[in-house]
Structures are given as structure tokens and as C-alpha cells.
Amino acid sequence: MNWDLQSPHTLDIKVRADDIDELGHANNTVYVGWLERCAWEHSKSLGLGLEHYRELDRAMAVLRHEIDYLAAAYEGDELVMATWIIHWDKKLRMTRHFQLCRKRDGLTLLRARTTFVCIELSSGRPKRMPSIFIEQYGKGLTDDSQD
């Protein structure tokens, strides 16, 4: 794949029949689910799963999605979603870049940027990242990023 940045975390995806909408292609809401799944898989690979979030009473919650849908995906397409942590302030916010490509021709179907904010799960209010978030998410920060 011709990735936008080096060393992505990737997730293989196969477009299923129930991903398809009335227009005959993968529905835009399905792409959002793929973004979430890819981000979670990356977080888990860095040692921060849901059990850690609950234990720490902290989570990285979506503040903003910016999505450019560049081409459609169809039933049976084999795709690869890539993500990178491209920016963080080591306090409250972290930004991921995503790129979705079709395997058979390498075409980029989507580019997205998601901003996350650290929240306290029990209150839903913004709270500083605990030190383990800084340590573990720091391992996923791309070399092309802005620290």
C-alpha cells in the first residue's frame, strides 16, 4: 500500500452484505465503525484496552471526526485501514490520522482525522491523561508527527 505516513497500525476489513446501503455501496456509518475498530486495536496493541480504561477511570473519547470519502467500497472488497497517532498535547488531546485502501488496486477510499479528548469515565468530564496513557500512547506516536 502507498501509505500517507510510515509504519502504520493496520486492520484488515472485508466488506460484508450488511455493510451495504440502498445505494449499493458501504454506508458512511460503517466507515465510522471501522475507524473506531482500528483505533481500539491500535490502543490494545499499545497495552491500553477497555479494562485499563475502566481501572483508571479514564478514556480517550471522540471529540471530532473529519472524514473525506474518496471512493466507494462494495460487498466483497478486501480493505486495509491504517492509523497513526500524529499529534498529542500529553494533557487532554490526541489526534489520529486514518487511511483506508482497497487491497486489489491500492486505491485510497478514505482519509480521516479524529481528535480524542481524555475523559473521566465516571463523570464524562475532561481530565488529564494519566501517566500510563502518556507512556503507552507515546509508543504509538508516528515519527512524522508533531509532539
C-alpha positions, 0 to 999 in steps of 0.5 A: 500500500502507498501509505500517507505516513510510515509504519502504520497500525493496520486492520484488515476489513472485508466488506460484508452484505450488511455493510451495504446501503440502498445505494449499493455501496458501504454506508458512511456509518460503517466507515465510522465503525471501522475507524473506531475498530482500528483505533481500539486495536491500535490502543490494545496493541499499545497495552491500553484496552477497555479494562485499563480504561475502566481501572483508571477511570479514564478514556480517550473519547471522540471529540471530532471526526473529519472524514473525506470519502474518496471512493466507494467500497462494495460487498466483497472488497478486501480493505486495509485501514491504517492509523497513526497517532500524529499529534498529542498535547500529553494533557487532554488531546490526541489526534489520529490520522486514518487511511483506508485502501482497497487491497486489489488496486491500492486505491485510497477510499478514505482519509480521516482525522479524529481528535480524542479528548481524555475523559473521566469515565465516571463523570464524562468530564475532561481530565488529564491523561494519566501517566500510563496513557502518556507512556503507552500512547507515546509508543504509538506516536508516528515519527512524522508527527508533531509532539 
